[in-house]
């Protein structure tokens, strides 16, 4: 017995269908946009602070770099960080929550106390502190975000495991002599995992926002183009070159919003009791 996600129910809802379509567009643009447009986003030219919607598309920055091209590459980095951080946090949280919920006792108490310790700390401040100490880098940013994001997934997975392990088909599996680890992996986790997908989607938006904030503070990889770095550069020219701040700021807002909307729809469908 394995719980399945009925995507037709999700896509029948306007918010779910629209947000899913926008996410697919974002993924396509991130994958193929830079290839179709071509060019180096770090290329410096003499066309400094050219206004958008003219010969230079979305305009240029203070070094003559193409803002539109930077946005394409920034989208790729944001999605990469969001997806990898969310996937890592979900796997770690699901593993901890499954073991804690299924075996209980001391393991459960220890895991929940650790997760509570992470949740009471200010996530962004802690992420900035850790990255500042270990050094900037895209892989380190992803690892730090994942490390700070797993407790919410762990607590949700634990609650689902506690519910599923009391089902009759789990007792039937025990009567057949199947080991506890095999029951947890084959029967309990597949039936408890569906609501965790909604949390994973919301984690993507959170990870993108944290990465943008770290990049804005100069705590991300300086060798890659990010929306946070664009915002940092554009703030000095807010009144004379508004597009340097408005475009990356709107890109962050739209990307986080669409993942949060899709996550809310998933949560209502997959976890109606918690919605």
N, C-alpha and C positions, 0 to 999 in steps of 0.2 A: 504494500500500500504506500503510494507516494503522492503527496499533495502536488497538484499542478496549478500553474498560474494561467488563468483564462484571460489571455490578452485581448480577446474580443470585447469583454466587459469593460476593460480599461479604455480601449479605443472608441467605444460607443459614447463615452463622455467627452463633451467638447474640449474641456481643459486637458484631458488625457491625450486626445488625438492631436490637438494643436501643439502641445508641449513635446510630444513624441516626434512630430514632424519637424519641429524647430531643432530638436536635438540631433536628428538625422542630418539636417542641413548643416549644423555646426560641425558634425563629424566629417561630412563630405568636404566642407570648406577647409577644415584643418588638414585633411589628408591630401587634397588635390589643389586647393587654392594657390598656395605658393608655387606649385609646379606650373599651373596655368598662367599665372601672372609673370613669374620669372623675376630674376633680379636678386640682388643682395640687400637685405633690410638695413645693413650697417654701412651701405655705400654712401659716402659723403660727396655732396655736389655743391655747386655755387648757387643753386636755387634755394635760397634760405627763406624760411617762413612764407612760403607761397600759400595763398588761400585755397581752400578746398573747392571742389566742383568746377575746376578749371582744367588746365593742361596737365596738372599733376594729381588728378583724382581727388583724394582726400587731403591734399596739401602736403607740405613738407615741414620739417622741424627746424630748429635753430642751426643744425648742421647740414641741412639740405637733404635729409633722409626722407624716403617715401613713407608717409604715415599709413597709407592703406596697406602697403606691404608689411610694415611692422605689426599692424593689427592682425593680419593673416598668421604671421609667425607667432604672435602673442597668443592667439587662440589655440594654436597647436600646443604650446607649452602649458597653457591653463588646463586644457583637457587632459593632457598627459599627466600632469600633477594630480588633478582631480580624480581621474580614473584609477591610477596606480595607488594613490593614497587611500582611496575608498576601498579598493579591492584588498589591499593589505590589512586595513583596519577591520574589514568585514571578516576576513579569514581568521585573523587573530582573535577578534571578539567572539566569533562563532565557536571557535575551538575552546576558548576559556569558558564561555557560557554553557556549552554542551557538557563539558566535563563537570563543571560546578553543579549544574542542574541535575545531571543524571546520577552522579555518585554522591553528591551532597556532603553532609557532615563537615569535617575540617576543611576539605578542599573548597567547598561552597563558601564557607565563612571567610577563608583567606582571600579567595578570588573577589568576593564582593567588597571586602574591606579595601583591597587594593584599587578596585574600580571606583569606589566612593572617594578615595584619596585623590584620584586623577580628576574626578568630576567637580570637586570643590575648588580646584585651582583655576585661575583665569587662563584659558587656553592660549590666546594669542600672545599674552605677555610671556608665558612659559615657553612657547614656541620660539619667540624672538630671543629669549635668554639662552636657550639651548643652542640655537643656530649661531648666535654670536660667540658662544664658547667653543663649539666644535668646528666652526668655519662655514662659510657660505658654499652652497653647491646644490644643484638640482636634486641629486640623489639623497642628500642629507635633509633637504626640505621635505621631500616625500616621506622619508623615514620618520622624521619628527612629527609630521602631521598624522601619520598612521598610528604612531605610538600614543598620541594624545586623543585619538578619536575612537579607539576600540572599546572603551568602557560602556558606552551607550549600547553598542551592538551586543556586548557580552551580557548585559542585564536583560535585554529583550530576548536574546536567545535562551538564557537561563529560564525565563518565565515560560517560554514556549515549550522547552524541554520538560519542565515540571508538569505541564499540562498533558503533553503527548505521552509521556512514559507511563501514565496511568490508564491509557487506552487498552481495550481488550486485545487488540492484535499484538500488543507488546507482551501481554501475559501469555498469549498463545505461543509466541516465539520462545519464551522462557520454557514453556512446557515441552517444546521440541528439543530442548537441550542446547540451544544456541547460546554462545558466550555473551556476557554483558557488553563487551566492546563491540562485538558484531551486531548486536541488537541496536546499540546506540548509533553506529555508523550506517547501518542498512535500513533501519526502521524509524528511529526517533528523529535523527537530524533531517532526513529528507522531508518529513512531515512537519517539522518545526521551522524550516528555513524560509518559507515564503514571506512572512511578514518582515524578515530581516532585509529583504530586497528594498523595501521602502526606505528603511534607515540608511542603507548603502547609497541610495540615490540622493538623499538629503546630505549625506557626508560628502558627496562630490561637490555640491555647492559650497559647503563650508570650507573644504580644502582649497577650492579656487579662490575664495575670499581671503583665507589666511595666506596663501602664496602671494596674492596681489599685495597684501599688507607688508609682508616680509620684503618683497621686491621694492616696494615704495621706500622702505627704510634702508635699502641697499644690502639686505641680508640674503639675497638669492644669488644665483650664478650670474656674474657680471658679463659673461661671454654670450649669453642668450638674450633675445628680445622678449620682454614680458610687459604686460599691461601696467603692472606696478611701476616698473622702471620708466615707462612712458609718462605716467602720471607725475612721477618725481621730476622728470625733466620739464614737463609742461607747466608745472605750477609757477615757474618764474615768468612765464609769458601768458598768464591767464587772461589778461585784459587786451593784449595786442595780438595774441594768437590763440583764441579760445579753443580751436579744434584740437590742440595738443592735449588738452585735459578732457574735453567733452567726449571725444570719440572713445578713448580707452576707458573712461569712467562709465559711459553708457554700455560698452561691451562687457565690462565686469558685471554691471547691474543686470543686463539682459540674460547673460549666461547663468548667473546664480539664480535668478528668478525662474527661468524655465526649468532648471533641475529641481528647484523647490516645489514648483507647481506639479511637476510630474511625480515627485516623491509624495506629495500630499494625496494625489489621486491613487497612487499605489497603496498608500497607507489605508485609505478608506475602503479599498477593495480587498486587500489582503489581511488587514487587521481591523475589521469594523468595530470591535469592542474597544480598541484603543483610540479610534478616530474621534 
